[in-house]
Amino acid sequence: MAQHCLHTTTETWTGADPGCRLLADVITHLRPRLNITNADADRFTDLMTDPRVLLGSYERRVIHARPRR
């Protein structure tokens, strides 16, 4: 029988904090490769620098393991 481990995390960031600034920088860096308009990229960057914005993240990982035979 397979054993498993479930790990979940939640995190929130406020606009203009380091997490949101990092996301804005990623969009700026990847803008030429993304299928979005410049206006959309600019709007995202503006939101990530607005301290009124609250961004939430939810991550879930499941790890399956079996003993060696």
Secondary structure by P-SEA (a helix, b strand, c coil): cccbbbbbbbbbbccccaaaaaaaaaaaaacccccccaaaaaaaaaaaacccbbbbbbbbbbbbbbccc
